[in-house]
Amino acid sequence: MSFGFAVGDFVAAGKLIKDIVSVLRTAARAEYQELILELHGLQLALNHVERLKAPPERQSSITSIKVAALTSTYVLDEFAKKLKKFEHLSAQHGTSKVKLWTQKLR
């Protein structure tokens, strides 16, 4: 029975987390340090979930856990899209600090 996910899905989630952390580090290291730590924790958890093994009678439970873990990629993807907008604003040299802080608060 296939649930539409594979090892590549976990690799993609890990890459997405890595990309988000990279943007956060360049945007404002001190401001987002706690978020960066949380994302590293999420990445470790996804790596552990990816490697979960179980006897055949428990396989449905493991599959459910993997599906739940991979649903986080949608939220991470949306967050990454929002960060890209902020990254673009931060790159503009003429952008006022007030406008940047307004974008950060959003």
C-alpha positions as CSV (number, residue, x, y, z in Angstrom):
1,M,0.0,0.0,0.0
2,S,1.4,3.4,-1.0
3,F,0.8,6.6,0.8
4,G,2.5,8.8,-1.7
5,F,5.7,9.5,0.1
6,A,9.3,8.3,-0.1
7,V,12.8,9.0,1.1
8,G,12.9,11.9,-1.3
9,D,10.1,13.6,0.5
10,F,12.2,13.6,3.7
11,V,15.2,14.8,1.8
12,A,13.1,17.7,0.3
13,A,11.8,18.6,3.8
14,G,15.4,18.6,5.1
15,K,16.5,20.9,2.3
16,L,13.6,23.2,2.9
17,I,14.6,23.5,6.5
18,K,18.2,24.1,5.6
19,D,17.2,26.9,3.1
20,I,15.0,28.6,5.7
21,V,17.8,28.5,8.3
22,S,20.2,30.0,5.7
23,V,17.8,32.9,5.0
24,L,17.3,33.5,8.7
25,R,21.0,33.5,9.4
26,T,21.7,36.1,6.8
27,A,18.6,38.2,7.7
28,A,19.2,38.7,11.4
29,R,21.1,36.1,13.3
30,A,20.4,37.2,16.8
31,E,16.7,37.9,16.3
32,Y,15.9,34.5,15.0
33,Q,18.4,32.3,16.9
34,E,15.6,30.5,18.8
35,L,13.7,29.8,15.6
36,I,16.8,28.5,14.0
37,L,17.3,26.1,17.0
38,E,13.7,24.9,16.7
39,L,14.1,24.3,12.9
40,H,17.3,22.3,13.6
41,G,15.3,20.2,16.1
42,L,12.6,19.7,13.5
43,Q,15.1,18.6,11.0
44,L,16.6,16.0,13.5
45,A,13.1,14.7,14.3
46,L,12.3,14.3,10.6
47,N,15.5,12.4,10.1
48,H,14.6,10.1,12.9
49,V,11.1,9.6,11.6
50,E,12.4,8.8,8.2
51,R,14.5,5.9,9.6
52,L,11.7,4.4,11.8
53,K,11.3,0.7,11.4
54,A,8.6,-1.6,12.8
55,P,7.4,-5.1,12.6
56,P,4.7,-5.7,10.0
57,E,1.9,-5.6,12.6
58,R,2.9,-2.0,13.6
59,Q,3.7,-0.8,10.1
60,S,0.4,1.2,9.8
61,S,1.3,3.2,13.0
62,I,4.7,4.0,11.5
63,T,3.1,5.0,8.2
64,S,0.7,7.4,10.1
65,I,3.6,9.0,11.9
66,K,5.5,9.5,8.7
67,V,2.5,11.1,7.0
68,A,2.0,13.4,9.9
69,A,5.7,14.4,9.9
70,L,5.6,15.2,6.2
71,T,2.6,17.4,6.5
72,S,4.9,19.9,8.1
73,T,6.6,20.5,4.8
74,Y,3.5,22.5,3.6
75,V,3.8,24.9,6.5
76,L,7.5,25.2,6.0
77,D,7.1,25.8,2.3
78,E,4.6,28.7,3.0
79,F,7.0,30.1,5.6
80,A,9.9,29.9,3.1
81,K,7.8,31.8,0.5
82,K,7.2,34.6,3.1
83,L,10.9,34.7,3.9
84,K,11.8,35.1,0.2
85,K,9.7,38.3,0.2
86,F,11.5,39.6,3.3
87,E,14.9,38.6,1.8
88,H,14.1,40.6,-1.3
89,L,13.2,43.7,0.9
90,S,16.3,43.3,3.0
91,A,18.5,43.3,-0.2
92,Q,17.2,46.8,-1.2
93,H,19.6,49.4,0.1
94,G,17.1,52.2,0.1
95,T,14.5,50.4,2.3
96,S,13.9,52.3,5.5
97,K,14.4,50.5,8.8
98,V,10.7,51.2,9.7
99,K,9.6,49.4,6.6
100,L,11.9,46.4,7.3
101,W,10.6,46.1,10.9
102,T,7.0,46.3,9.6
103,Q,7.8,43.4,7.3
104,K,9.5,41.4,10.1
105,L,6.4,41.9,12.3
106,R,4.2,40.4,9.6
